[in-house]
C-alpha cells in the first residue's frame, strides 16, 4: 500500500515538472513573430488565419483597421455612459430634419 501511494505521488509530481524540450515549428506566421503585440508563449496569434501566406502590406492594413474599430468602439461606450447618466445633447431629433 505504501509503495502504491509513493508511486502515485511520484507520478503526479512528475506530471507538473517543467518540460526540458522546447517545440519549434516553422510556419508562414513566423514572419510576424517580431511585430508589436506578439508575445511568448503564443507568438503571433492568428486563430482565423487572416494573414496566412499574406504580405506585410496586408498585415499593416488589418492592424490599422483593428485600431480604427477599437477607437470607434471606445467612443461608442463613452457616448453610452454619457447618455445613461441622464445627459442629453441639445436639439431635437425628428424625421422632419
Secondary structure, DSSP 8 states (H G I E B T S, - for coil): -HHHHHHHHHHHHHHTS--S-------GGGGGTTSTT-BTTTBS--TT-TTTT--HHHHHHHHHHHHHHHHHHHHHHHHHHHHHTT---SS---TT-
